[in-house]
Amino acid sequence: MDFLVAKTKGKKGSFYKILSDQTTFEAIPDFANSREYDDEYKLQEDEWFVVNNLSQQVFCLDFVTNNFVATNYSFMSKDKYGKIDYIVSVQDEGNVFVFQKITPSYIYEKQKLLSWEHVCAPTDQAVLSNHKNVLVIKEGADCYYIKDIDKLYFRNLNAITSIFNGINILYREATNQEVEEFFSMEMINAVDGFTKDDVKTANRRRIKEATERYRSFSPEQKARIPSYISKYCPHIYDEATSQFNVNDENSLTDLLNVLNQRYYTTEIDDEKRLANSVTKL
C-alpha cells in the first residue's frame, strides 16, 4: 500500500499522512545515467546526480532509514495544510520515497481554474471552476530515494537543501582561509581593493577546484599558463610582472576558468569556446 505523507515547517515540524492506498507519483524515472554531484557539471536531459549510501550520510533523514509504519502517523488536520514544508510519497512497500518541496506558489487558498479537458467538438466550451485550498503536485518530483540500494537521486541540489539539512556539504566551496591562500599565490595580484570578502559562492566553488588542479601541475605545466591565458583572456595577464590582475568577480572568473582549463578551441573550425560543464573521457 502506498501513502502520501507531509512534513510541516519548523524545527518542531512533524510528519502527517495525507493519502493512503493511492500512488502519487506513478512514473519513477530511469536512473541508469547517474553521476556523483558536481556543482560545475550541467546535467543532460536523462542524467541524475546520485548520493550513494545515503543512510550513512550526516544529512540523512530518520524518516527514510526507519521502517515506515503507517499507523505511527495521524492524518493531517485542515489547519496544518498551509504549513506543509514538503511531501513524501512512500511507495513500493516502503522501498521508494519520492520528495517534493512545497513553496507558497504550490498552495492556492482561492483559485479559478479553466479546464478544456472535455473540449472535443468546435461548439464545446471550456469549464470554469472555483477551487479553494488546493495543493499542486508536480509531475516530476524533486528527488527519489531507493531504499534497497540506499541511493538518493536528484537534479537540483538547491531544491532539496531544506529537506536534507546539511546536504550542501556536497558543494565544493572554498573556505575563507582557502580563498586567502589562493589570493596569496605569487602569480595573483588582487587590485582595486578586491578581497576574499568580495568573492561570491560560485567563484568559491571554482577556487576549490582551481587550487587543487594548480597544485597538481608540474613546473612545466605551470609555465604554460601565460601562453594559454593569452589566447583567451589576455586582459588579465601582466607580462611585466608575470601576474594575473584580479579586480572584480569577472576577472576572477576568467582566471579560474583558465586554471580549470574551461577554455578551448574547436579542432575543425577553430572556434574559441568556454565549457559550462566537463566530463572526463
Secondary structure, DSSP 8 states (H G I E B T S, - for coil): --EEEEEESSTT--EEEEEES--S-------SSEEE--TT----TT-EEEEESGGGSTT--HHHHS---GGGS-B--GGGGGGEEEEEEEETTTTEEEEEE--GGGEEEEEEEEE-TT--STT---EEEEEEEEE---SS-SEEEEGGGTEEEES-GGGGTTTSTTGGGGS----HHHHHHHHTSTTEEE-TT--GGG--HHHHHHHHHHHHHHHHS-HHHHHTHHHHHHHH-GGGEETTTTEEEE-SHHHHHHHHHHHTT-EEE-TTT--EEE-SS----
